[in-house]
């Protein structure tokens, strides 16, 4: 049965209102002003219908969340927790946080057990697929404590590209935040690559092994002051930023 036949399609104004974005009258005004698109096409017909679970609606270029049952969460993953729902070795996993959240959310991508910081979790399967797809590269910001003093030559190597066993990887930006008397440096690294353990491997390759790694941002979503081991729901603005990134023109779609 198609979406047109199963009753899941509703008037756009009603869907936007039900999702808490605009009143029906306001939605009609935005349509008249040419500010709403459905799957990339301008929405001008007042009677146009959409399926909240399938169609992508954007207002002023920002994708708006329509799935009223969708939940989007950020977790500040502590060290030692593996990014799975169960672990054969009995290590702490994400199941305890899912129980706290009270919904069957899954993690978007992974962090190594020894890496702390921002981990996104959601029950929006389409978003998980898009952001976790190997070809999808989204900007991520990390702070890393590494051995030795990182100089400008090393920064140039990291941004120009480092040869690894699975190809060349490069950082978008590297900045030294500080150095300690113990012979370590703290660096901020921004990159798009989704390769496994890529920062640890890149820093090892340039002679500065990672001692500690922390992810503090994904796209426009920042961890901020969220304490380790705690979580919160994303704001509407944060969800819009993620959905807009996920549905950009070059984003992967389901196979």
C-alpha atoms as an extended CHARMM CRD file, in Angstrom:
* protein
*
       255  EXT
         1         1  UNK       CA              0.0000000000        0.0000000000        0.0000000000  PROA      1               0.0000000000
         2         2  UNK       CA              1.4320000000        3.3760000000       -0.9570000000  PROA      2               0.0000000000
         3         3  UNK       CA              1.7130000000        6.4160000000        1.2830000000  PROA      3               0.0000000000
         4         4  UNK       CA             -1.0590000000        8.0080000000       -0.7790000000  PROA      4               0.0000000000
         5         5  UNK       CA             -3.3920000000        5.1110000000        0.0080000000  PROA      5               0.0000000000
         6         6  UNK       CA             -2.7300000000        4.3720000000        3.6760000000  PROA      6               0.0000000000
         7         7  UNK       CA             -3.9410000000        7.6580000000        5.1200000000  PROA      7               0.0000000000
         8         8  UNK       CA             -0.4970000000        8.7100000000        6.3300000000  PROA      8               0.0000000000
         9         9  UNK       CA             -0.4790000000       11.7830000000        4.1030000000  PROA      9               0.0000000000
        10        10  UNK       CA             -1.9290000000       14.9040000000        5.6820000000  PROA      10              0.0000000000
        11        11  UNK       CA             -2.1710000000       18.5600000000        4.7570000000  PROA      11              0.0000000000
        12        12  UNK       CA              1.1830000000       20.2750000000        5.1910000000  PROA      12              0.0000000000
        13        13  UNK       CA             -0.2980000000       22.9710000000        7.4220000000  PROA      13              0.0000000000
        14        14  UNK       CA             -1.7110000000       20.3440000000        9.7790000000  PROA      14              0.0000000000
        15        15  UNK       CA              1.5810000000       18.4300000000        9.9440000000  PROA      15              0.0000000000
        16        16  UNK       CA              3.5970000000       21.5580000000       10.7480000000  PROA      16              0.0000000000
        17        17  UNK       CA              1.0940000000       22.5740000000       13.3890000000  PROA      17              0.0000000000
        18        18  UNK       CA              0.9920000000       19.0920000000       14.9660000000  PROA      18              0.0000000000
        19        19  UNK       CA              4.8070000000       19.0730000000       15.1660000000  PROA      19              0.0000000000
        20        20  UNK       CA              4.6720000000       22.3500000000       17.0690000000  PROA      20              0.0000000000
        21        21  UNK       CA              6.3750000000       24.5610000000       14.4980000000  PROA      21              0.0000000000
        22        22  UNK       CA              3.7170000000       26.9770000000       13.2480000000  PROA      22              0.0000000000
        23        23  UNK       CA              0.0180000000       27.5980000000       13.3650000000  PROA      23              0.0000000000
        24        24  UNK       CA             -1.8220000000       26.4800000000       10.2410000000  PROA      24              0.0000000000
        25        25  UNK       CA             -2.3540000000       30.1000000000        9.2490000000  PROA      25              0.0000000000
        26        26  UNK       CA              1.3370000000       30.9060000000        9.6730000000  PROA      26              0.0000000000
        27        27  UNK       CA              2.2650000000       27.8610000000        7.5770000000  PROA      27              0.0000000000
        28        28  UNK       CA             -0.0190000000       29.0960000000        4.7920000000  PROA      28              0.0000000000
        29        29  UNK       CA              1.6550000000       32.5200000000        4.8870000000  PROA      29              0.0000000000
        30        30  UNK       CA              5.1020000000       30.9350000000        4.6250000000  PROA      30              0.0000000000
        31        31  UNK       CA              3.9370000000       28.8710000000        1.6640000000  PROA      31              0.0000000000
        32        32  UNK       CA              2.6050000000       31.9830000000       -0.0660000000  PROA      32              0.0000000000
        33        33  UNK       CA              5.9710000000       33.6700000000        0.5180000000  PROA      33              0.0000000000
        34        34  UNK       CA              7.8050000000       30.7600000000       -1.1330000000  PROA      34              0.0000000000
        35        35  UNK       CA              9.6970000000       29.8170000000        2.0290000000  PROA      35              0.0000000000
        36        36  UNK       CA              8.6580000000       26.1700000000        2.3450000000  PROA      36              0.0000000000
        37        37  UNK       CA              9.9500000000       23.2700000000        0.2570000000  PROA      37              0.0000000000
        38        38  UNK       CA              8.8700000000       19.6330000000        0.1800000000  PROA      38              0.0000000000
        39        39  UNK       CA             11.6030000000       17.2460000000       -0.9530000000  PROA      39              0.0000000000
        40        40  UNK       CA             13.3980000000       20.2220000000       -2.4820000000  PROA      40              0.0000000000
        41        41  UNK       CA             10.3920000000       21.5410000000       -4.4160000000  PROA      41              0.0000000000
        42        42  UNK       CA              8.5700000000       24.7540000000       -3.5630000000  PROA      42              0.0000000000
        43        43  UNK       CA              5.2890000000       24.1440000000       -1.7300000000  PROA      43              0.0000000000
        44        44  UNK       CA              2.7150000000       26.5320000000       -3.1800000000  PROA      44              0.0000000000
        45        45  UNK       CA             -0.5330000000       24.5510000000       -3.2260000000  PROA      45              0.0000000000
        46        46  UNK       CA             -2.5430000000       25.0550000000       -0.0370000000  PROA      46              0.0000000000
        47        47  UNK       CA             -3.9440000000       21.5200000000       -0.2540000000  PROA      47              0.0000000000
        48        48  UNK       CA             -0.5980000000       19.7460000000       -0.6320000000  PROA      48              0.0000000000
        49        49  UNK       CA             -0.2500000000       16.6410000000        1.5400000000  PROA      49              0.0000000000
        50        50  UNK       CA              2.8580000000       15.1130000000        3.0850000000  PROA      50              0.0000000000
        51        51  UNK       CA              3.8350000000       11.9710000000        4.9590000000  PROA      51              0.0000000000
        52        52  UNK       CA              5.7260000000       13.0270000000        8.1250000000  PROA      52              0.0000000000
        53        53  UNK       CA              7.6520000000        9.7550000000        8.1080000000  PROA      53              0.0000000000
        54        54  UNK       CA              8.8380000000       10.0260000000        4.5090000000  PROA      54              0.0000000000
        55        55  UNK       CA              8.7740000000       13.5740000000        3.1490000000  PROA      55              0.0000000000
        56        56  UNK       CA             11.4210000000       16.1910000000        3.9100000000  PROA      56              0.0000000000
        57        57  UNK       CA             10.0640000000       19.6640000000        4.6140000000  PROA      57              0.0000000000
        58        58  UNK       CA             12.3380000000       22.6860000000        4.9040000000  PROA      58              0.0000000000
        59        59  UNK       CA             11.5880000000       26.2630000000        5.9190000000  PROA      59              0.0000000000
        60        60  UNK       CA             14.0640000000       28.9410000000        4.8250000000  PROA      60              0.0000000000
        61        61  UNK       CA             16.5020000000       26.1600000000        3.9230000000  PROA      61              0.0000000000
        62        62  UNK       CA             16.3490000000       24.4000000000        7.3050000000  PROA      62              0.0000000000
        63        63  UNK       CA             14.7980000000       20.9330000000        7.5050000000  PROA      63              0.0000000000
        64        64  UNK       CA             12.1340000000       20.8140000000       10.2280000000  PROA      64              0.0000000000
        65        65  UNK       CA             11.4540000000       17.6710000000       12.2950000000  PROA      65              0.0000000000
        66        66  UNK       CA              8.0110000000       16.2510000000       11.5430000000  PROA      66              0.0000000000
        67        67  UNK       CA              8.0980000000       12.9030000000       13.3530000000  PROA      67              0.0000000000
        68        68  UNK       CA              6.3390000000       13.6320000000       16.6290000000  PROA      68              0.0000000000
        69        69  UNK       CA              7.5260000000       10.3080000000       18.0850000000  PROA      69              0.0000000000
        70        70  UNK       CA             11.1950000000       10.9130000000       17.2170000000  PROA      70              0.0000000000
        71        71  UNK       CA             13.6560000000       11.4730000000       20.0480000000  PROA      71              0.0000000000
        72        72  UNK       CA             17.1190000000       12.9900000000       19.6270000000  PROA      72              0.0000000000
        73        73  UNK       CA             19.5760000000       12.8020000000       22.5190000000  PROA      73              0.0000000000
        74        74  UNK       CA             23.1860000000       13.6990000000       23.2340000000  PROA      74              0.0000000000
        75        75  UNK       CA             25.2500000000       11.6960000000       25.7220000000  PROA      75              0.0000000000
        76        76  UNK       CA             28.5920000000       12.6590000000       27.2180000000  PROA      76              0.0000000000
        77        77  UNK       CA             30.0870000000        9.1810000000       27.0170000000  PROA      77              0.0000000000
        78        78  UNK       CA             32.4870000000        8.4250000000       29.8520000000  PROA      78              0.0000000000
        79        79  UNK       CA             35.7870000000        6.6320000000       29.4310000000  PROA      79              0.0000000000
        80        80  UNK       CA             35.5360000000        2.8490000000       29.4980000000  PROA      80              0.0000000000
        81        81  UNK       CA             32.0040000000        2.6520000000       28.0620000000  PROA      81              0.0000000000
        82        82  UNK       CA             31.7360000000        0.8030000000       24.7390000000  PROA      82              0.0000000000
        83        83  UNK       CA             29.4330000000        2.1780000000       22.0230000000  PROA      83              0.0000000000
        84        84  UNK       CA             27.2220000000       -0.9120000000       21.8090000000  PROA      84              0.0000000000
        85        85  UNK       CA             24.0360000000       -2.0660000000       23.5240000000  PROA      85              0.0000000000
        86        86  UNK       CA             25.7440000000       -5.1950000000       24.9020000000  PROA      86              0.0000000000
        87        87  UNK       CA             29.3380000000       -6.3060000000       25.2740000000  PROA      87              0.0000000000
        88        88  UNK       CA             30.5850000000       -9.9030000000       25.2160000000  PROA      88              0.0000000000
        89        89  UNK       CA             33.4780000000       -8.9550000000       27.5160000000  PROA      89              0.0000000000
        90        90  UNK       CA             31.1360000000       -7.5410000000       30.1310000000  PROA      90              0.0000000000
        91        91  UNK       CA             32.3600000000       -3.9610000000       29.8040000000  PROA      91              0.0000000000
        92        92  UNK       CA             29.9910000000       -1.0660000000       30.5500000000  PROA      92              0.0000000000
        93        93  UNK       CA             27.8280000000       -0.3380000000       27.4840000000  PROA      93              0.0000000000
        94        94  UNK       CA             25.0590000000        2.0020000000       26.3730000000  PROA      94              0.0000000000
        95        95  UNK       CA             22.1540000000       -0.1180000000       27.6210000000  PROA      95              0.0000000000
        96        96  UNK       CA             22.0880000000        1.6190000000       31.0180000000  PROA      96              0.0000000000
        97        97  UNK       CA             21.6360000000        5.0070000000       29.3330000000  PROA      97              0.0000000000
        98        98  UNK       CA             18.9040000000        3.6800000000       27.0410000000  PROA      98              0.0000000000
        99        99  UNK       CA             17.0800000000        2.4780000000       30.1530000000  PROA      99              0.0000000000
       100       100  UNK       CA             17.3660000000        5.9730000000       31.6660000000  PROA      100             0.0000000000
       101       101  UNK       CA             16.1350000000        7.6130000000       28.4630000000  PROA      101             0.0000000000
       102       102  UNK       CA             13.1200000000        5.3090000000       28.3850000000  PROA      102             0.0000000000
       103       103  UNK       CA             12.9920000000        4.9270000000       24.5950000000  PROA      103             0.0000000000
       104       104  UNK       CA             14.6060000000        2.4100000000       22.2480000000  PROA      104             0.0000000000
       105       105  UNK       CA             17.2260000000        4.8110000000       20.9190000000  PROA      105             0.0000000000
       106       106  UNK       CA             20.4250000000        3.7010000000       19.1980000000  PROA      106             0.0000000000
       107       107  UNK       CA             23.7710000000        5.4360000000       18.8630000000  PROA      107             0.0000000000
       108       108  UNK       CA             24.7280000000        7.3700000000       15.7320000000  PROA      108             0.0000000000
       109       109  UNK       CA             28.2320000000        6.1340000000       14.9700000000  PROA      109             0.0000000000
       110       110  UNK       CA             30.6630000000        5.1250000000       17.6850000000  PROA      110             0.0000000000
       111       111  UNK       CA             33.3610000000        6.3360000000       20.0260000000  PROA      111             0.0000000000
       112       112  UNK       CA             36.1850000000        4.0680000000       21.1510000000  PROA      112             0.0000000000
       113       113  UNK       CA             35.9140000000        2.8480000000       24.7310000000  PROA      113             0.0000000000
       114       114  UNK       CA             38.8600000000        5.0830000000       25.6690000000  PROA      114             0.0000000000
       115       115  UNK       CA             37.4010000000        8.1420000000       23.8960000000  PROA      115             0.0000000000
       116       116  UNK       CA             35.0170000000       10.3830000000       25.8060000000  PROA      116             0.0000000000
       117       117  UNK       CA             32.4870000000       12.9820000000       24.7460000000  PROA      117             0.0000000000
       118       118  UNK       CA             29.5780000000       13.6030000000       22.4360000000  PROA      118             0.0000000000
       119       119  UNK       CA             27.6010000000       10.6160000000       21.2370000000  PROA      119             0.0000000000
       120       120  UNK       CA             24.2640000000       11.1480000000       19.4930000000  PROA      120             0.0000000000
       121       121  UNK       CA             21.3930000000        8.7120000000       20.1010000000  PROA      121             0.0000000000
       122       122  UNK       CA             17.9890000000        8.5930000000       18.4320000000  PROA      122             0.0000000000
       123       123  UNK       CA             15.0550000000        6.4060000000       17.3940000000  PROA      123             0.0000000000
       124       124  UNK       CA             15.0010000000        8.1020000000       13.9610000000  PROA      124             0.0000000000
       125       125  UNK       CA             16.2560000000        5.2480000000       11.7900000000  PROA      125             0.0000000000
       126       126  UNK       CA             16.6610000000        7.3760000000        8.6690000000  PROA      126             0.0000000000
       127       127  UNK       CA             18.9190000000        9.8490000000       10.4760000000  PROA      127             0.0000000000
       128       128  UNK       CA             21.0060000000        6.9990000000       11.9160000000  PROA      128             0.0000000000
       129       129  UNK       CA             21.4410000000        5.5360000000        8.4370000000  PROA      129             0.0000000000
       130       130  UNK       CA             22.4240000000        8.8360000000        6.8580000000  PROA      130             0.0000000000
       131       131  UNK       CA             24.8590000000       10.0250000000        9.5220000000  PROA      131             0.0000000000
       132       132  UNK       CA             26.4270000000        6.5720000000        9.9720000000  PROA      132             0.0000000000
       133       133  UNK       CA             26.8470000000        5.8590000000        6.2420000000  PROA      133             0.0000000000
       134       134  UNK       CA             30.5540000000        5.3450000000        5.3600000000  PROA      134             0.0000000000
       135       135  UNK       CA             30.3730000000        7.9400000000        2.5790000000  PROA      135             0.0000000000
       136       136  UNK       CA             28.8040000000       10.6060000000        4.7940000000  PROA      136             0.0000000000
       137       137  UNK       CA             31.3830000000       12.9760000000        6.2580000000  PROA      137             0.0000000000
       138       138  UNK       CA             30.2000000000       15.4480000000        8.8770000000  PROA      138             0.0000000000
       139       139  UNK       CA             32.4370000000       17.9320000000       10.6970000000  PROA      139             0.0000000000
       140       140  UNK       CA             33.5120000000       16.7700000000       14.1580000000  PROA      140             0.0000000000
       141       141  UNK       CA             35.6000000000       18.6130000000       16.7620000000  PROA      141             0.0000000000
       142       142  UNK       CA             37.9440000000       16.8240000000       19.1650000000  PROA      142             0.0000000000
       143       143  UNK       CA             40.4340000000       17.7760000000       21.8300000000  PROA      143             0.0000000000
       144       144  UNK       CA             43.3840000000       15.4310000000       22.1740000000  PROA      144             0.0000000000
       145       145  UNK       CA             46.1610000000       15.2080000000       24.7300000000  PROA      145             0.0000000000
       146       146  UNK       CA             49.2200000000       13.9020000000       22.9020000000  PROA      146             0.0000000000
       147       147  UNK       CA             52.8480000000       13.2080000000       23.7060000000  PROA      147             0.0000000000
       148       148  UNK       CA             55.4570000000       15.8080000000       22.7920000000  PROA      148             0.0000000000
       149       149  UNK       CA             55.2530000000       19.3920000000       21.5620000000  PROA      149             0.0000000000
       150       150  UNK       CA             53.1740000000       19.8210000000       18.3900000000  PROA      150             0.0000000000
       151       151  UNK       CA             54.8540000000       22.3870000000       16.1450000000  PROA      151             0.0000000000
       152       152  UNK       CA             53.6900000000       24.2250000000       13.0170000000  PROA      152             0.0000000000
       153       153  UNK       CA             55.3460000000       21.6750000000       10.7310000000  PROA      153             0.0000000000
       154       154  UNK       CA             53.3040000000       18.8900000000       12.3050000000  PROA      154             0.0000000000
       155       155  UNK       CA             50.1290000000       20.9190000000       11.9510000000  PROA      155             0.0000000000
       156       156  UNK       CA             50.8590000000       21.3730000000        8.2470000000  PROA      156             0.0000000000
       157       157  UNK       CA             51.3340000000       17.6090000000        7.8570000000  PROA      157             0.0000000000
       158       158  UNK       CA             48.0180000000       16.8900000000        9.5450000000  PROA      158             0.0000000000
       159       159  UNK       CA             46.0790000000       19.3600000000        7.4030000000  PROA      159             0.0000000000
       160       160  UNK       CA             47.8770000000       18.4060000000        4.1720000000  PROA      160             0.0000000000
       161       161  UNK       CA             47.1370000000       14.7220000000        4.6750000000  PROA      161             0.0000000000
       162       162  UNK       CA             48.7100000000       11.7640000000        6.4530000000  PROA      162             0.0000000000
       163       163  UNK       CA             49.2260000000        8.4290000000        4.7350000000  PROA      163             0.0000000000
       164       164  UNK       CA             47.5280000000        5.6470000000        6.6940000000  PROA      164             0.0000000000
       165       165  UNK       CA             47.0660000000        1.9670000000        5.8590000000  PROA      165             0.0000000000
       166       166  UNK       CA             43.6110000000        2.6790000000        4.4360000000  PROA      166             0.0000000000
       167       167  UNK       CA             44.5000000000        5.8310000000        2.5080000000  PROA      167             0.0000000000
       168       168  UNK       CA             45.3020000000        9.4770000000        3.1160000000  PROA      168             0.0000000000
       169       169  UNK       CA             43.4380000000       11.2900000000        5.8950000000  PROA      169             0.0000000000
       170       170  UNK       CA             43.6020000000       14.9880000000        6.6540000000  PROA      170             0.0000000000
       171       171  UNK       CA             42.3100000000       17.3620000000        9.2910000000  PROA      171             0.0000000000
       172       172  UNK       CA             40.3750000000       20.4930000000        8.3790000000  PROA      172             0.0000000000
       173       173  UNK       CA             41.9800000000       22.4470000000       11.1860000000  PROA      173             0.0000000000
       174       174  UNK       CA             44.4730000000       21.8000000000       13.9850000000  PROA      174             0.0000000000
       175       175  UNK       CA             45.1630000000       24.2190000000       16.8210000000  PROA      175             0.0000000000
       176       176  UNK       CA             47.4700000000       23.8330000000       19.8210000000  PROA      176             0.0000000000
       177       177  UNK       CA             45.5160000000       24.7500000000       22.9510000000  PROA      177             0.0000000000
       178       178  UNK       CA             48.3520000000       24.3230000000       25.4240000000  PROA      178             0.0000000000
       179       179  UNK       CA             51.4200000000       22.4180000000       26.5350000000  PROA      179             0.0000000000
       180       180  UNK       CA             52.3080000000       20.9400000000       29.9060000000  PROA      180             0.0000000000
       181       181  UNK       CA             55.5770000000       20.5480000000       31.7360000000  PROA      181             0.0000000000
       182       182  UNK       CA             55.1040000000       16.7960000000       31.4870000000  PROA      182             0.0000000000
       183       183  UNK       CA             55.9530000000       16.8700000000       27.7980000000  PROA      183             0.0000000000
       184       184  UNK       CA             52.4290000000       16.7060000000       26.4310000000  PROA      184             0.0000000000
       185       185  UNK       CA             50.3170000000       18.9750000000       24.2130000000  PROA      185             0.0000000000
       186       186  UNK       CA             46.5870000000       19.5970000000       24.0450000000  PROA      186             0.0000000000
       187       187  UNK       CA             45.3530000000       20.1020000000       20.4850000000  PROA      187             0.0000000000
       188       188  UNK       CA             41.9640000000       20.8050000000       18.9590000000  PROA      188             0.0000000000
       189       189  UNK       CA             41.3290000000       18.8420000000       15.7760000000  PROA      189             0.0000000000
       190       190  UNK       CA             38.4810000000       19.4360000000       13.3340000000  PROA      190             0.0000000000
       191       191  UNK       CA             37.8870000000       16.8420000000       10.6040000000  PROA      191             0.0000000000
       192       192  UNK       CA             35.1970000000       15.2560000000        8.4580000000  PROA      192             0.0000000000
       193       193  UNK       CA             36.5740000000       11.7320000000        8.1390000000  PROA      193             0.0000000000
       194       194  UNK       CA             34.4970000000        8.8960000000        9.5280000000  PROA      194             0.0000000000
       195       195  UNK       CA             37.3250000000        6.3540000000        9.4680000000  PROA      195             0.0000000000
       196       196  UNK       CA             37.8210000000        4.1480000000       12.4910000000  PROA      196             0.0000000000
       197       197  UNK       CA             40.2400000000        5.5450000000       15.1300000000  PROA      197             0.0000000000
       198       198  UNK       CA             41.4260000000        8.0700000000       12.5430000000  PROA      198             0.0000000000
       199       199  UNK       CA             42.7290000000       10.7260000000       14.9700000000  PROA      199             0.0000000000
       200       200  UNK       CA             44.6670000000        8.2110000000       17.0160000000  PROA      200             0.0000000000
       201       201  UNK       CA             46.2100000000        6.7660000000       13.8590000000  PROA      201             0.0000000000
       202       202  UNK       CA             47.0160000000       10.1740000000       12.3650000000  PROA      202             0.0000000000
       203       203  UNK       CA             48.7080000000       11.4350000000       15.5240000000  PROA      203             0.0000000000
       204       204  UNK       CA             50.6510000000        8.1840000000       15.8670000000  PROA      204             0.0000000000
       205       205  UNK       CA             51.8370000000        8.5820000000       12.2700000000  PROA      205             0.0000000000
       206       206  UNK       CA             53.2420000000       12.0690000000       12.9330000000  PROA      206             0.0000000000
       207       207  UNK       CA             54.9870000000       11.0070000000       16.1370000000  PROA      207             0.0000000000
       208       208  UNK       CA             52.5220000000       12.2690000000       18.7510000000  PROA      208             0.0000000000
       209       209  UNK       CA             50.5510000000        9.3170000000       20.1580000000  PROA      209             0.0000000000
       210       210  UNK       CA             47.2270000000       10.1720000000       21.7660000000  PROA      210             0.0000000000
       211       211  UNK       CA             46.9700000000        9.8680000000       25.5310000000  PROA      211             0.0000000000
       212       212  UNK       CA             43.4290000000       11.1620000000       25.8670000000  PROA      212             0.0000000000
       213       213  UNK       CA             40.7180000000       11.9520000000       23.2920000000  PROA      213             0.0000000000
       214       214  UNK       CA             37.4430000000       13.8230000000       23.7100000000  PROA      214             0.0000000000
       215       215  UNK       CA             34.7740000000       14.7110000000       21.1160000000  PROA      215             0.0000000000
       216       216  UNK       CA             33.0060000000       17.9840000000       21.8240000000  PROA      216             0.0000000000
       217       217  UNK       CA             30.9890000000       18.7340000000       18.6810000000  PROA      217             0.0000000000
       218       218  UNK       CA             29.2820000000       17.0910000000       15.7060000000  PROA      218             0.0000000000
       219       219  UNK       CA             28.1220000000       19.4630000000       13.0030000000  PROA      219             0.0000000000
       220       220  UNK       CA             26.3500000000       22.3030000000       14.7900000000  PROA      220             0.0000000000
       221       221  UNK       CA             25.6960000000       20.2700000000       17.9420000000  PROA      221             0.0000000000
       222       222  UNK       CA             28.0490000000       21.0490000000       20.8340000000  PROA      222             0.0000000000
       223       223  UNK       CA             28.4800000000       19.1080000000       24.0650000000  PROA      223             0.0000000000
       224       224  UNK       CA             28.8320000000       22.2930000000       26.1040000000  PROA      224             0.0000000000
       225       225  UNK       CA             28.8320000000       21.7960000000       29.8650000000  PROA      225             0.0000000000
       226       226  UNK       CA             27.0600000000       18.4260000000       29.8760000000  PROA      226             0.0000000000
       227       227  UNK       CA             28.6820000000       16.3250000000       32.6000000000  PROA      227             0.0000000000
       228       228  UNK       CA             30.2590000000       12.9050000000       31.8360000000  PROA      228             0.0000000000
       229       229  UNK       CA             27.7310000000       10.0960000000       32.0790000000  PROA      229             0.0000000000
       230       230  UNK       CA             24.7270000000       12.3930000000       31.6330000000  PROA      230             0.0000000000
       231       231  UNK       CA             22.4430000000       13.0410000000       28.6760000000  PROA      231             0.0000000000
       232       232  UNK       CA             19.8740000000       15.5420000000       27.4410000000  PROA      232             0.0000000000
       233       233  UNK       CA             17.4510000000       15.8910000000       24.5670000000  PROA      233             0.0000000000
       234       234  UNK       CA             18.5750000000       18.0510000000       21.6580000000  PROA      234             0.0000000000
       235       235  UNK       CA             16.9120000000       21.4080000000       21.2300000000  PROA      235             0.0000000000
       236       236  UNK       CA             14.6660000000       21.9900000000       18.2220000000  PROA      236             0.0000000000
       237       237  UNK       CA             17.3890000000       24.1510000000       16.6650000000  PROA      237             0.0000000000
       238       238  UNK       CA             19.9860000000       21.3970000000       17.1170000000  PROA      238             0.0000000000
       239       239  UNK       CA             17.6480000000       18.8450000000       15.5310000000  PROA      239             0.0000000000
       240       240  UNK       CA             17.0300000000       21.1650000000       12.5860000000  PROA      240             0.0000000000
       241       241  UNK       CA             20.7930000000       21.5590000000       12.0750000000  PROA      241             0.0000000000
       242       242  UNK       CA             21.3150000000       17.7790000000       12.1030000000  PROA      242             0.0000000000
       243       243  UNK       CA             18.4110000000       17.0500000000        9.7660000000  PROA      243             0.0000000000
       244       244  UNK       CA             19.5410000000       19.7760000000        7.3720000000  PROA      244             0.0000000000
       245       245  UNK       CA             23.0280000000       18.2550000000        7.2490000000  PROA      245             0.0000000000
       246       246  UNK       CA             21.6130000000       14.7570000000        6.8390000000  PROA      246             0.0000000000
       247       247  UNK       CA             19.4020000000       15.7800000000        3.9240000000  PROA      247             0.0000000000
       248       248  UNK       CA             21.8590000000       17.9760000000        2.0590000000  PROA      248             0.0000000000
       249       249  UNK       CA             22.0950000000       17.3620000000       -1.6870000000  PROA      249             0.0000000000
       250       250  UNK       CA             25.1300000000       15.0370000000       -1.5100000000  PROA      250             0.0000000000
       251       251  UNK       CA             23.9810000000       13.0340000000        1.5190000000  PROA      251             0.0000000000
       252       252  UNK       CA             23.6110000000        9.2680000000        1.0670000000  PROA      252             0.0000000000
       253       253  UNK       CA             20.1530000000        7.7490000000        0.7470000000  PROA      253             0.0000000000
       254       254  UNK       CA             19.0120000000        4.2560000000        1.5750000000  PROA      254             0.0000000000
       255       255  UNK       CA             20.3370000000        1.5510000000       -0.7260000000  PROA      255             0.0000000000
